[in-house]
Amino acid sequence: MVRAIGLTRIARRNAVFVTCSVLLVVSLVGATRAWPWWIGVVVFGALTLVGIVDVSQKRRTVSRNYPILAHFRYFLESIGPEIRQYFIQSDLDERPFSREQRAAVYQRAKNESDKKPFGSLLDMYHPGHEWINHSLAPTTIDGHDFRVEIGGRHCRKPYSASILNISAMSFGSLSGNAIEALNKGASRGGFYHDTGEGSISRYHRLHGGDLVWEIASGYFGCRHDDGTFNAERFAENARADQVKMIEIKLSQGAKPGHGGILPAAKVTREIAEAREVPMGQDVISPAAHSAFTTPLELMAFIGRLRELSGGKPVGFKLAIGHPWEWFAIVKAMLETGQRPDFIVVDGGEGGTGAAPLEFINRLGVPLTEALTLVHNTPGGGGASRGDPYRCGGQDHLRLPDRPNPGAGG
């Protein structure tokens, strides 16, 4: 009885494969009498060949157990996100951006009207709903180009940054055409373009848009052959007029403490040129920096980069993990008197950076909590209310080293 049940299950799993094989034989017989049967020969021959491959391979268990039929499952699985996006999800589901938000971006990019009647679709009494309080006495704003000056007392070349900019995305993760388009937009719009840790490529330089050069643990664009920091190469690139600020990446929200690897197969000649690495080898970004290991050494490194760059603003980016490690950085600022010109806080939600699922979902403090901690720390760390800390930023946080009335709170 058990054997009979097992054979029945096998027969059911292979029913489509067997049916296609039988229809192929029938079509071959019919093709000897009339040419339309050749259509069946082609269709069922192809399906039978797929079934033979499925039964023979040992890589995918589902395909082996359900020849031909498994491919319908793979197809439905592949279009699952689109089905949910277009037919199931609400216009207000925000992962990562709602359809309502995307539609507004598309309309504004095409210079189409983005005005909507009949009020908000949001549940304004839902816990966590946020709003802005308006004034009954609106004022007149002289211009629309809101900017914040970044650069402390040690900075000889402060930078007037827009409050909205292009955050870090490396050449290599983005194509040359994408980098060129982003930088052209930065040039036309008067805002900066963060290079990401992949250094400055030829595509960053084509349109002359302002750059923030991100220096990560791989020291791409300023490294010795062994991967350590090269001061001479740094000074050469950092003193370029297009480079406006330097950003040291301590960690990022998608994969804090993880480092990274670019497989040798993806290292093209242009990527090797930009990162100053050899072709044919994996490109490693270590989890930690080799140029410094303590908060005090970080402050010294910031001062060194500021001097090598000719006095340009130098700051760092971090995803908050253990709060006391951030407190130690603040204490190092107070002890040495050496402060970054800005700080970028990256949320644990992650962004364009690829990372293991566990890191994306569970590692790092979310942006709102991290932003609140960093912004509130200076007063509790021994700094007075008059000490120079202000928010002025983009989707993360910028903290200039001195008070600036143009910066937001």
MOKAVEN-V116994 format. One record per residue. N is the residue number from 1. RES is the residue in one small letter. PHI is phi in whole degrees, 0 to 359 (none if undefined). D_FIRST is the distance of its C-alpha to the first C-alpha in whole Angstrom. Layout:
BEGIN
n->N res->RES phi->PHI d_first->D_FIRST
n->N res->RES phi->PHI d_first->D_FIRST
END
This chain:
BEGIN
n->1 res->m phi->none d_first->0
n->2 res->v phi->299 d_first->4
n->3 res->r phi->298 d_first->5
n->4 res->a phi->294 d_first->5
n->5 res->i phi->296 d_first->6
n->6 res->g phi->298 d_first->9
n->7 res->l phi->295 d_first->10
n->8 res->t phi->297 d_first->11
n->9 res->r phi->295 d_first->13
n->10 res->i phi->299 d_first->14
n->11 res->a phi->297 d_first->15
n->12 res->r phi->294 d_first->17
n->13 res->r phi->297 d_first->19
n->14 res->n phi->259 d_first->20
n->15 res->a phi->300 d_first->21
n->16 res->v phi->294 d_first->25
n->17 res->f phi->298 d_first->25
n->18 res->v phi->296 d_first->23
n->19 res->t phi->300 d_first->25
n->20 res->c phi->297 d_first->29
n->21 res->s phi->295 d_first->28
n->22 res->v phi->295 d_first->28
n->23 res->l phi->294 d_first->31
n->24 res->l phi->296 d_first->33
n->25 res->v phi->297 d_first->32
n->26 res->v phi->299 d_first->33
n->27 res->s phi->295 d_first->36
n->28 res->l phi->295 d_first->38
n->29 res->v phi->295 d_first->38
n->30 res->g phi->294 d_first->39
n->31 res->a phi->294 d_first->42
n->32 res->t phi->284 d_first->43
n->33 res->r phi->246 d_first->45
n->34 res->a phi->210 d_first->46
n->35 res->w phi->294 d_first->46
n->36 res->p phi->302 d_first->45
n->37 res->w phi->294 d_first->41
n->38 res->w phi->294 d_first->42
n->39 res->i phi->298 d_first->42
n->40 res->g phi->296 d_first->38
n->41 res->v phi->299 d_first->38
n->42 res->v phi->294 d_first->40
n->43 res->v phi->294 d_first->37
n->44 res->f phi->286 d_first->34
n->45 res->g phi->294 d_first->35
n->46 res->a phi->295 d_first->36
n->47 res->l phi->295 d_first->33
n->48 res->t phi->296 d_first->31
n->49 res->l phi->297 d_first->33
n->50 res->v phi->300 d_first->32
n->51 res->g phi->297 d_first->29
n->52 res->i phi->297 d_first->29
n->53 res->v phi->298 d_first->31
n->54 res->d phi->299 d_first->29
n->55 res->v phi->291 d_first->26
n->56 res->s phi->279 d_first->28
n->57 res->q phi->285 d_first->30
n->58 res->k phi->235 d_first->29
n->59 res->r phi->274 d_first->31
n->60 res->r phi->241 d_first->30
n->61 res->t phi->296 d_first->26
n->62 res->v phi->298 d_first->26
n->63 res->s phi->295 d_first->27
n->64 res->r phi->290 d_first->25
n->65 res->n phi->278 d_first->22
n->66 res->y phi->231 d_first->23
n->67 res->p phi->302 d_first->26
n->68 res->i phi->70 d_first->28
n->69 res->l phi->300 d_first->27
n->70 res->a phi->299 d_first->28
n->71 res->h phi->291 d_first->32
n->72 res->f phi->293 d_first->32
n->73 res->r phi->295 d_first->31
n->74 res->y phi->299 d_first->34
n->75 res->f phi->295 d_first->36
n->76 res->l phi->296 d_first->36
n->77 res->e phi->295 d_first->36
n->78 res->s phi->291 d_first->39
n->79 res->i phi->262 d_first->41
n->80 res->g phi->304 d_first->40
n->81 res->p phi->301 d_first->43
n->82 res->e phi->292 d_first->45
n->83 res->i phi->299 d_first->43
n->84 res->r phi->295 d_first->43
n->85 res->q phi->294 d_first->47
n->86 res->y phi->269 d_first->48
n->87 res->f phi->237 d_first->46
n->88 res->i phi->244 d_first->45
n->89 res->q phi->293 d_first->47
n->90 res->s phi->286 d_first->51
n->91 res->d phi->294 d_first->54
n->92 res->l phi->252 d_first->55
n->93 res->d phi->293 d_first->52
n->94 res->e phi->253 d_first->54
n->95 res->r phi->219 d_first->51
n->96 res->p phi->274 d_first->53
n->97 res->f phi->229 d_first->56
n->98 res->s phi->287 d_first->55
n->99 res->r phi->298 d_first->55
n->100 res->e phi->298 d_first->59
n->101 res->q phi->293 d_first->60
n->102 res->r phi->297 d_first->59
n->103 res->a phi->298 d_first->60
n->104 res->a phi->297 d_first->64
n->105 res->v phi->296 d_first->64
n->106 res->y phi->300 d_first->63
n->107 res->q phi->296 d_first->66
n->108 res->r phi->291 d_first->68
n->109 res->a phi->295 d_first->68
n->110 res->k phi->264 d_first->68
n->111 res->n phi->58 d_first->72
n->112 res->e phi->261 d_first->70
n->113 res->s phi->293 d_first->70
n->114 res->d phi->249 d_first->68
n->115 res->k phi->279 d_first->70
n->116 res->k phi->230 d_first->67
n->117 res->p phi->270 d_first->68
n->118 res->f phi->73 d_first->67
n->119 res->g phi->80 d_first->67
n->120 res->s phi->282 d_first->64
n->121 res->l phi->266 d_first->60
n->122 res->l phi->285 d_first->60
n->123 res->d phi->274 d_first->59
n->124 res->m phi->286 d_first->63
n->125 res->y phi->257 d_first->62
n->126 res->h phi->286 d_first->59
n->127 res->p phi->305 d_first->59
n->128 res->g phi->95 d_first->60
n->129 res->h phi->296 d_first->62
n->130 res->e phi->242 d_first->65
n->131 res->w phi->209 d_first->68
n->132 res->i phi->243 d_first->72
n->133 res->n phi->278 d_first->75
n->134 res->h phi->267 d_first->77
n->135 res->s phi->253 d_first->81
n->136 res->l phi->280 d_first->83
n->137 res->a phi->234 d_first->86
n->138 res->p phi->302 d_first->84
n->139 res->t phi->251 d_first->86
n->140 res->t phi->259 d_first->87
n->141 res->i phi->260 d_first->85
n->142 res->d phi->296 d_first->87
n->143 res->g phi->211 d_first->84
n->144 res->h phi->254 d_first->81
n->145 res->d phi->270 d_first->80
n->146 res->f phi->283 d_first->80
n->147 res->r phi->224 d_first->80
n->148 res->v phi->226 d_first->80
n->149 res->e phi->275 d_first->82
n->150 res->i phi->246 d_first->80
n->151 res->g phi->147 d_first->82
n->152 res->g phi->272 d_first->84
n->153 res->r phi->293 d_first->87
n->154 res->h phi->271 d_first->86
n->155 res->c phi->263 d_first->85
n->156 res->r phi->271 d_first->88
n->157 res->k phi->231 d_first->86
n->158 res->p phi->298 d_first->84
n->159 res->y phi->237 d_first->82
n->160 res->s phi->270 d_first->82
n->161 res->a phi->261 d_first->78
n->162 res->s phi->292 d_first->77
n->163 res->i phi->281 d_first->74
n->164 res->l phi->238 d_first->72
n->165 res->n phi->217 d_first->71
n->166 res->i phi->261 d_first->68
n->167 res->s phi->280 d_first->66
n->168 res->a phi->292 d_first->64
n->169 res->m phi->214 d_first->62
n->170 res->s phi->280 d_first->63
n->171 res->f phi->289 d_first->63
n->172 res->g phi->122 d_first->60
n->173 res->s phi->277 d_first->58
n->174 res->l phi->250 d_first->60
n->175 res->s phi->286 d_first->61
n->176 res->g phi->299 d_first->65
n->177 res->n phi->297 d_first->65
n->178 res->a phi->293 d_first->64
n->179 res->i phi->298 d_first->66
n->180 res->e phi->298 d_first->69
n->181 res->a phi->295 d_first->68
n->182 res->l phi->297 d_first->68
n->183 res->n phi->290 d_first->71
n->184 res->k phi->295 d_first->73
n->185 res->g phi->297 d_first->72
n->186 res->a phi->297 d_first->73
n->187 res->s phi->294 d_first->77
n->188 res->r phi->288 d_first->77
n->189 res->g phi->271 d_first->76
n->190 res->g phi->76 d_first->78
n->191 res->f phi->232 d_first->75
n->192 res->y phi->263 d_first->74
n->193 res->h phi->235 d_first->71
n->194 res->d phi->282 d_first->69
n->195 res->t phi->287 d_first->68
n->196 res->g phi->74 d_first->65
n->197 res->e phi->282 d_first->65
n->198 res->g phi->282 d_first->64
n->199 res->s phi->74 d_first->68
n->200 res->i phi->263 d_first->71
n->201 res->s phi->265 d_first->70
n->202 res->r phi->298 d_first->72
n->203 res->y phi->286 d_first->70
n->204 res->h phi->291 d_first->71
n->205 res->r phi->265 d_first->75
n->206 res->l phi->296 d_first->75
n->207 res->h phi->250 d_first->76
n->208 res->g phi->75 d_first->78
n->209 res->g phi->294 d_first->76
n->210 res->d phi->303 d_first->77
n->211 res->l phi->241 d_first->74
n->212 res->v phi->251 d_first->73
n->213 res->w phi->272 d_first->72
n->214 res->e phi->269 d_first->69
n->215 res->i phi->251 d_first->69
n->216 res->a phi->250 d_first->66
n->217 res->s phi->293 d_first->65
n->218 res->g phi->275 d_first->65
n->219 res->y phi->52 d_first->68
n->220 res->f phi->293 d_first->68
n->221 res->g phi->90 d_first->71
n->222 res->c phi->208 d_first->73
n->223 res->r phi->228 d_first->71
n->224 res->h phi->279 d_first->72
n->225 res->d phi->298 d_first->70
n->226 res->d phi->273 d_first->68
n->227 res->g phi->90 d_first->67
n->228 res->t phi->274 d_first->70
n->229 res->f phi->292 d_first->72
n->230 res->n phi->244 d_first->75
n->231 res->a phi->296 d_first->78
n->232 res->e phi->295 d_first->80
n->233 res->r phi->293 d_first->77
n->234 res->f phi->298 d_first->77
n->235 res->a phi->299 d_first->80
n->236 res->e phi->297 d_first->81
n->237 res->n phi->281 d_first->78
n->238 res->a phi->290 d_first->78
n->239 res->r phi->276 d_first->82
n->240 res->a phi->299 d_first->81
n->241 res->d phi->298 d_first->83
n->242 res->q phi->290 d_first->79
n->243 res->v phi->279 d_first->78
n->244 res->k phi->260 d_first->79
n->245 res->m phi->213 d_first->77
n->246 res->i phi->242 d_first->75
n->247 res->e phi->237 d_first->71
n->248 res->i phi->272 d_first->70
n->249 res->k phi->269 d_first->66
n->250 res->l phi->275 d_first->65
n->251 res->s phi->194 d_first->62
n->252 res->q phi->227 d_first->60
n->253 res->g phi->298 d_first->58
n->254 res->a phi->292 d_first->54
n->255 res->k phi->208 d_first->54
n->256 res->p phi->298 d_first->57
n->257 res->g phi->75 d_first->57
n->258 res->h phi->258 d_first->55
n->259 res->g phi->73 d_first->57
n->260 res->g phi->190 d_first->56
n->261 res->i phi->214 d_first->55
n->262 res->l phi->252 d_first->56
n->263 res->p phi->302 d_first->54
n->264 res->a phi->304 d_first->56
n->265 res->a phi->296 d_first->54
n->266 res->k phi->263 d_first->56
n->267 res->v phi->275 d_first->59
n->268 res->t phi->280 d_first->61
n->269 res->r phi->298 d_first->65
n->270 res->e phi->291 d_first->66
n->271 res->i phi->293 d_first->64
n->272 res->a phi->299 d_first->65
n->273 res->e phi->294 d_first->69
n->274 res->a phi->291 d_first->68
n->275 res->r phi->270 d_first->67
n->276 res->e phi->59 d_first->69
n->277 res->v phi->233 d_first->66
n->278 res->p phi->286 d_first->65
n->279 res->m phi->282 d_first->63
n->280 res->g phi->82 d_first->59
n->281 res->q phi->230 d_first->59
n->282 res->d phi->298 d_first->57
n->283 res->v phi->257 d_first->59
n->284 res->i phi->256 d_first->59
n->285 res->s phi->252 d_first->60
n->286 res->p phi->300 d_first->60
n->287 res->a phi->291 d_first->59
n->288 res->a phi->231 d_first->63
n->289 res->h phi->285 d_first->66
n->290 res->s phi->260 d_first->68
n->291 res->a phi->281 d_first->72
n->292 res->f phi->202 d_first->72
n->293 res->t phi->228 d_first->69
n->294 res->t phi->233 d_first->71
n->295 res->p phi->302 d_first->73
n->296 res->l phi->296 d_first->76
n->297 res->e phi->293 d_first->75
n->298 res->l phi->298 d_first->74
n->299 res->m phi->298 d_first->77
n->300 res->a phi->295 d_first->79
n->301 res->f phi->293 d_first->77
n->302 res->i phi->300 d_first->77
n->303 res->g phi->298 d_first->81
n->304 res->r phi->294 d_first->81
n->305 res->l phi->294 d_first->79
n->306 res->r phi->298 d_first->81
n->307 res->e phi->290 d_first->84
n->308 res->l phi->295 d_first->82
n->309 res->s phi->278 d_first->82
n->310 res->g phi->88 d_first->85
n->311 res->g phi->94 d_first->85
n->312 res->k phi->278 d_first->82
n->313 res->p phi->299 d_first->80
n->314 res->v phi->231 d_first->77
n->315 res->g phi->219 d_first->74
n->316 res->f phi->217 d_first->70
n->317 res->k phi->245 d_first->67
n->318 res->l phi->210 d_first->65
n->319 res->a phi->260 d_first->61
n->320 res->i phi->286 d_first->62
n->321 res->g phi->243 d_first->60
n->322 res->h phi->288 d_first->62
n->323 res->p phi->303 d_first->65
n->324 res->w phi->293 d_first->67
n->325 res->e phi->289 d_first->67
n->326 res->w phi->293 d_first->68
n->327 res->f phi->300 d_first->71
n->328 res->a phi->296 d_first->72
n->329 res->i phi->295 d_first->72
n->330 res->v phi->297 d_first->74
n->331 res->k phi->296 d_first->76
n->332 res->a phi->295 d_first->77
n->333 res->m phi->300 d_first->78
n->334 res->l phi->291 d_first->81
n->335 res->e phi->289 d_first->82
n->336 res->t phi->268 d_first->82
n->337 res->g phi->75 d_first->84
n->338 res->q phi->261 d_first->82
n->339 res->r phi->235 d_first->79
n->340 res->p phi->292 d_first->77
n->341 res->d phi->280 d_first->78
n->342 res->f phi->200 d_first->75
n->343 res->i phi->227 d_first->72
n->344 res->v phi->252 d_first->68
n->345 res->v phi->258 d_first->66
n->346 res->d phi->258 d_first->62
n->347 res->g phi->282 d_first->60
n->348 res->g phi->294 d_first->56
n->349 res->e phi->294 d_first->55
n->350 res->g phi->82 d_first->55
n->351 res->g phi->213 d_first->56
n->352 res->t phi->282 d_first->56
n->353 res->g phi->292 d_first->55
n->354 res->a phi->280 d_first->52
n->355 res->a phi->200 d_first->50
n->356 res->p phi->301 d_first->47
n->357 res->l phi->302 d_first->45
n->358 res->e phi->296 d_first->46
n->359 res->f phi->291 d_first->50
n->360 res->i phi->297 d_first->50
n->361 res->n phi->273 d_first->48
n->362 res->r phi->234 d_first->49
n->363 res->l phi->249 d_first->52
n->364 res->g phi->97 d_first->56
n->365 res->v phi->281 d_first->58
n->366 res->p phi->302 d_first->58
n->367 res->l phi->301 d_first->61
n->368 res->t phi->299 d_first->62
n->369 res->e phi->294 d_first->62
n->370 res->a phi->294 d_first->63
n->371 res->l phi->297 d_first->66
n->372 res->t phi->297 d_first->67
n->373 res->l phi->299 d_first->67
n->374 res->v phi->294 d_first->69
n->375 res->h phi->292 d_first->72
n->376 res->n phi->270 d_first->73
n->377 res->t phi->293 d_first->73
n->378 res->p phi->308 d_first->76
n->379 res->g phi->295 d_first->78
n->380 res->g phi->277 d_first->76
n->381 res->g phi->266 d_first->77
n->382 res->g phi->111 d_first->80
n->383 res->a phi->274 d_first->81
n->384 res->s phi->277 d_first->84
n->385 res->r phi->299 d_first->83
n->386 res->g phi->276 d_first->86
n->387 res->d phi->293 d_first->84
n->388 res->p phi->282 d_first->82
n->389 res->y phi->225 d_first->79
n->390 res->r phi->216 d_first->78
n->391 res->c phi->276 d_first->75
n->392 res->g phi->200 d_first->75
n->393 res->g phi->206 d_first->72
n->394 res->q phi->246 d_first->69
n->395 res->d phi->282 d_first->66
n->396 res->h phi->254 d_first->66
n->397 res->l phi->214 d_first->69
n->398 res->r phi->240 d_first->73
n->399 res->l phi->241 d_first->75
n->400 res->p phi->295 d_first->79
n->401 res->d phi->273 d_first->81
n->402 res->r phi->214 d_first->84
n->403 res->p phi->299 d_first->84
n->404 res->n phi->216 d_first->84
n->405 res->p phi->295 d_first->85
n->406 res->g phi->276 d_first->83
n->407 res->a phi->274 d_first->79
n->408 res->g phi->283 d_first->77
n->409 res->g phi->278 d_first->76
END
